[in-house]
Amino acid sequence: MSTCLTKAEFEAQFGALHDRIFRRFDDGVAFDNGFFPSGFVNPDWQVVLLCDRIGFAACDIEDGEERNPDFPNEYEILLDVLAGKGVQEVVVTSARTMTLEMSSFVCRPDIDTVREGFVACDVWCTELSIFDRTGLWGLFSHFDNYGVLGGAPEIMEPYIEKAGGLETIKHRFKAWAESQSEGEWLEPELRKIYDLAGWDDVTIARVT
């Protein structure tokens, strides 16, 4: 079951915590959307990039969209790690990325409950920030179909292990990036998040 939050309720309960995790656009150079996180406040956090967006991972059943079977559900892996750490709830919000009134929900860290939350709380599966009360990790999921996950070692180490190791994560993301037909438009944005993750640069094999 999910607890829906209005924009005002999110700000009152989680706004300060959100801003201790995520850097805003005004705090540095990153994305050109001023309402979207530009990175993480803690410079020591490890950062990895995830294929697809949480919307594909969580909302494909309702939207009728099929995920690429070559890419595992990396968001489900994250939720499994959190549940194994005893995390009781995660916060999913578009409150700091969009202007919708009903923009957030709190739910258990499992993919089925997250799916239900998007539908029950009428949260768009687009630009989102996701975190929990520990403040030990954060994820922002972009409408251009990728996610950026950062966190402390107690979250990132088990996540990376469950996801197949860092080199596997890198290879998987690069394969996904090269499969994108947007090519020329998407490449500058990917360069920014590669820099954020400290990975080597990316060249997209454009589909014409």
Secondary structure, DSSP 4 states (H G I P E B T S, - for coil): --EEEEHHHHHHHHHHHHHHHEE-GGGSSS-S-TTS--EES-TTSEEEEEES-HHHHHHHHHHT----TTS--HHHHHHHHHHHTT---EEEE-TTTS--SEEEEEE-SSHHHHHHHHHHTT--SSSEEEE-TT-SEEEEEETTTEEEEEE-HHHHHHHHHHTT-HHHHHHHHHHHHHT-TTTTTTHHHHHHHHHHHTPPP-------
